[in-house]
Amino acid sequence: MCGRFVITSAPAALRQLFGYVEQPNFPPRYNVAPTQPIPVVLLENGARHFRLMRWGLLPSWVKDPKGFTLLINARSETVLEKPAFKKAIRRRRGLIPADGYYEWKSLDGRKQPFFIHRADGAPLGFAAVFETWIGPNGEELDTVAIVTAAAGEDLAALHDRVPVTISPRDFERWLDSRSDEIDPVLPLMAPPRIGEFAWHPVSTRVNRVANDDEQLLLPISAEEMEADAARPKKAVRKVAASSADDGQGSLF
């Protein structure tokens, strides 16, 4: 599961890591949420490119987006079968640059957010699939979903799903979708190795999309967690899920 993530690395560092042609300049983001435009790296005409896409995949066959569930994640176990993803996984694979993500764990009847990141602090690339939706008037919208897998033994303590992350040595293999061959990338749709990621509790301020600052990443103590839990809670909108996406449309 991945419903919020973080991009804090300098644009030049991400360009060097992912090797795309463009030189975009963008500010750090500490609370990226579904429906927002996010960076996606893709392979086109033999070169890697940087594109902004809406987080929440819309299959090309959708007639009315307003009545379609927001697909922010795609399960690796069923991505080859689901109508929304089965073409994209073969022909339209991308990478989403990130520096970590948030997950919520139930503690004493409340949702406690955690920030999850590589233990070595390095940036990461989420495995993604994308589609271009074309509207009735010819308008085009590039949309994307993050591929998830069953969590490994350590991260399962927080949630049973994790975003699939692709190692830099496998970037080219994941992005190369010039043929319909899917077997070479199947082994890549796996959870991180045990110990590859670290995490710590953070403030429930992250629950509000409007909060987008570096304070969200700071660890909080057990005492701060209790104080945080005691504060009056504001309603947090959740994205409705349906059988179309196996329940992965919800934020938490």
SEFINU-469932 format. One record per residue (C-alpha): residue in three letters; x, y, z; residue number from 1. Coordinates in steps of 0.1 Angstrom, whole numbers. Layout:
// SEFINU-469932
NODE type  east north    up seq
NODE  ALA     X     Y     Z NUM
...
// end
This chain:
// SEFINU-469932
NODE type  east north    up seq
NODE  MET     0     0     0   1
NODE  CYS    12    35    -7   2
NODE  GLY   -11    65    -2   3
NODE  ARG    13    93     6   4
NODE  PHE    50    97    -3   5
NODE  VAL    79   122    -1   6
NODE  ILE   103   137   -26   7
NODE  THR   131   156   -10   8
NODE  SER   163   149   -30   9
NODE  ALA   176   178   -51  10
NODE  PRO   164   177   -88  11
NODE  ALA   200   174  -101  12
NODE  ALA   206   144   -79  13
NODE  LEU   174   126   -91  14
NODE  ARG   182   134  -127  15
NODE  GLN   217   118  -123  16
NODE  LEU   202    87  -106  17
NODE  PHE   174    82  -131  18
NODE  GLY   192    95  -162  19
NODE  TYR   163   113  -178  20
NODE  VAL   169   139  -206  21
NODE  GLU   150   168  -191  22
NODE  GLN   163   192  -165  23
NODE  PRO   132   199  -144  24
NODE  ASN   134   221  -113  25
NODE  PHE   109   213   -86  26
NODE  PRO   107   220   -48  27
NODE  PRO   108   193   -22  28
NODE  ARG    75   177   -14  29
NODE  TYR    68   162    21  30
NODE  ASN    32   150    17  31
NODE  VAL    24   140   -19  32
NODE  ALA   -12   127   -22  33
NODE  PRO   -34   110   -48  34
NODE  THR   -48   131   -76  35
NODE  GLN   -18   154   -75  36
NODE  PRO     7   156  -104  37
NODE  ILE    38   135   -97  38
NODE  PRO    71   129  -116  39
NODE  VAL    73    97  -136  40
NODE  VAL   104    84  -155  41
NODE  LEU    96    65  -187  42
NODE  LEU   115    51  -217  43
NODE  GLU   106    67  -250  44
NODE  ASN   124    64  -283  45
NODE  GLY   154    48  -266  46
NODE  ALA   159    76  -240  47
NODE  ARG   146    82  -205  48
NODE  HIS   122   111  -200  49
NODE  PHE   106   130  -171  50
NODE  ARG    68   134  -172  51
NODE  LEU    43   148  -148  52
NODE  MET    12   125  -144  53
NODE  ARG   -18   125  -122  54
NODE  TRP   -15   100   -94  55
NODE  GLY   -46    78   -99  56
NODE  LEU   -47    56  -130  57
NODE  LEU   -75    60  -155  58
NODE  PRO   -77    32  -181  59
NODE  SER   -81    43  -216  60
NODE  TRP  -115    26  -219  61
NODE  VAL  -131    46  -191  62
NODE  LYS  -160    68  -204  63
NODE  ASP  -167    90  -174  64
NODE  PRO  -138    95  -149  65
NODE  LYS  -162   109  -123  66
NODE  GLY  -178    75  -118  67
NODE  PHE  -145    55  -118  68
NODE  THR  -126    44   -87  69
NODE  LEU   -93    62   -81  70
NODE  LEU   -66    35   -87  71
NODE  ILE   -35    47   -68  72
NODE  ASN   -20    12   -64  73
NODE  ALA   -18   -20   -86  74
NODE  ARG   -13   -53   -69  75
NODE  SER    17   -72   -83  76
NODE  GLU    -2  -105   -79  77
NODE  THR   -30   -95  -101  78
NODE  VAL   -16   -68  -123  79
NODE  LEU   -14   -91  -153  80
NODE  GLU   -51  -100  -150  81
NODE  LYS   -70   -69  -140  82
NODE  PRO   -85   -50  -170  83
NODE  ALA   -72   -17  -156  84
NODE  PHE   -36   -27  -156  85
NODE  LYS   -30   -57  -178  86
NODE  LYS   -20   -37  -209  87
NODE  ALA    -1   -10  -190  88
NODE  ILE    22   -36  -172  89
NODE  ARG    33   -49  -206  90
NODE  ARG    37   -17  -225  91
NODE  ARG    37    13  -201  92
NODE  ARG    60     8  -171  93
NODE  GLY    75    38  -153  94
NODE  LEU    95    48  -122  95
NODE  ILE    84    73   -96  96
NODE  PRO   113    91   -79  97
NODE  ALA   108    93   -41  98
NODE  ASP   127    95    -8  99
NODE  GLY   102    76    13 100
NODE  TYR    65    71    21 101
NODE  TYR    41    71    49 102
NODE  GLU    21    42    64 103
NODE  TRP    -5    41    91 104
NODE  LYS    -7    14   118 105
NODE  SER   -36     9   141 106
NODE  LEU   -25    15   177 107
NODE  ASP   -50    15   206 108
NODE  GLY   -79    22   182 109
NODE  ARG   -62    50   163 110
NODE  LYS   -41    54   132 111
NODE  GLN    -5    62   139 112
NODE  PRO    15    74   109 113
NODE  PHE    51    62   102 114
NODE  PHE    77    76    78 115
NODE  ILE    94    47    59 116
NODE  HIS   127    52    40 117
NODE  ARG   157    34    29 118
NODE  ALA   180    26    58 119
NODE  ASP   210    41    39 120
NODE  GLY   190    73    31 121
NODE  ALA   193    69    -6 122
NODE  PRO   164    79   -30 123
NODE  LEU   143    52   -44 124
NODE  GLY   122    44   -75 125
NODE  PHE    87    31   -71 126
NODE  ALA    76     7   -98 127
NODE  ALA    46    22  -117 128
NODE  VAL    23    16  -146 129
NODE  PHE     7    44  -165 130
NODE  GLU   -20    52  -191 131
NODE  THR   -31    82  -212 132
NODE  TRP   -68    88  -209 133
NODE  ILE   -84   105  -239 134
NODE  GLY  -116   124  -232 135
NODE  PRO  -146   128  -255 136
NODE  ASN  -133   162  -268 137
NODE  GLY   -98   149  -275 138
NODE  GLU   -83   161  -242 139
NODE  GLU   -55   139  -228 140
NODE  LEU   -46   131  -192 141
NODE  ASP   -15   110  -183 142
NODE  THR   -23    89  -152 143
NODE  VAL    -2    65  -130 144
NODE  ALA    -5    39  -103 145
NODE  ILE    22    25   -80 146
NODE  VAL    28   -13   -80 147
NODE  THR    26   -29   -46 148
NODE  ALA    35   -63   -32 149
NODE  ALA    29   -83     0 150
NODE  ALA    51   -69    27 151
NODE  GLY    82   -88    39 152
NODE  GLU    86  -100    75 153
NODE  ASP    98   -67    89 154
NODE  LEU    76   -41    71 155
NODE  ALA    45   -64    77 156
NODE  ALA    46   -50   113 157
NODE  LEU    33   -18    98 158
NODE  HIS    11   -29    69 159
NODE  ASP     6   -60    48 160
NODE  ARG    13   -42    16 161
NODE  VAL    44   -22     4 162
NODE  PRO    53    -3   -27 163
NODE  VAL    76   -22   -51 164
NODE  THR   109    -4   -54 165
NODE  ILE   133   -10   -83 166
NODE  SER   170   -10   -78 167
NODE  PRO   190    14  -100 168
NODE  ARG   207   -17  -116 169
NODE  ASP   173   -28  -128 170
NODE  PHE   159     5  -140 171
NODE  GLU   165    -3  -176 172
NODE  ARG   150   -37  -174 173
NODE  TRP   118   -24  -157 174
NODE  LEU   114     6  -181 175
NODE  ASP   121   -14  -213 176
NODE  SER    86   -23  -225 177
NODE  ARG    93   -23  -263 178
NODE  SER    80   -58  -265 179
NODE  ASP    52   -76  -247 180
NODE  GLU    77   -99  -229 181
NODE  ILE    67   -97  -192 182
NODE  ASP    88  -126  -178 183
NODE  PRO   120  -105  -174 184
NODE  VAL   103   -81  -150 185
NODE  LEU    82  -105  -129 186
NODE  PRO   111  -111  -104 187
NODE  LEU   113   -73   -98 188
NODE  MET    78   -71   -84 189
NODE  ALA    89   -82   -50 190
NODE  PRO    90   -65   -15 191
NODE  PRO   123   -49    -3 192
NODE  ARG   149   -71    14 193
NODE  ILE   146   -74    52 194
NODE  GLY   166   -45    67 195
NODE  GLU   166   -25    35 196
NODE  PHE   141     0    50 197
NODE  ALA   138    18    83 198
NODE  TRP   109    38    98 199
NODE  HIS    98    59   127 200
NODE  PRO    65    74   140 201
NODE  VAL    57   109   129 202
NODE  SER    30   135   138 203
NODE  THR    -6   130   127 204
NODE  ARG    -2   164   109 205
NODE  VAL     6   143    79 206
NODE  ASN   -31   132    78 207
NODE  ARG   -39   166    63 208
NODE  VAL   -28   171    27 209
NODE  ALA   -25   208    33 210
NODE  ASN     4   202    56 211
NODE  ASP    35   199    34 212
NODE  ASP    67   208    53 213
NODE  GLU    99   191    66 214
NODE  GLN    86   189   101 215
NODE  LEU    64   160    90 216
NODE  LEU    95   138    87 217
NODE  LEU   107   143   123 218
NODE  PRO   105   114   147 219
NODE  ILE    82   118   176 220
NODE  SER    85   102   211 221
NODE  ALA    60    80   229 222
NODE  GLU    50   109   250 223
NODE  GLU    44   130   218 224
NODE  MET    24   102   203 225
NODE  GLU     1   101   233 226
NODE  ALA    -3   139   232 227
NODE  ASP   -10   137   195 228
NODE  ALA   -36   111   200 229
NODE  ALA   -53   132   227 230
NODE  ARG   -59   162   204 231
NODE  PRO   -93   165   188 232
NODE  LYS   -92   149   154 233
NODE  LYS  -105   165   122 234
NODE  ALA  -122   144    96 235
NODE  VAL   -99   130    69 236
NODE  ARG  -113   123    35 237
NODE  LYS  -108    88    23 238
NODE  VAL  -110    78   -14 239
NODE  ALA  -137    52   -18 240
NODE  ALA  -126    17   -29 241
NODE  SER  -144    -8   -51 242
NODE  SER  -139   -43   -63 243
NODE  ALA  -123   -29   -94 244
NODE  ASP   -90   -23   -75 245
NODE  ASP   -91   -48   -47 246
NODE  GLY   -95   -21   -21 247
NODE  GLN   -63    -3   -29 248
NODE  GLY   -79    30   -37 249
NODE  SER   -82    41    -1 250
NODE  LEU   -56    64    14 251
NODE  PHE   -50    45    46 252
// end
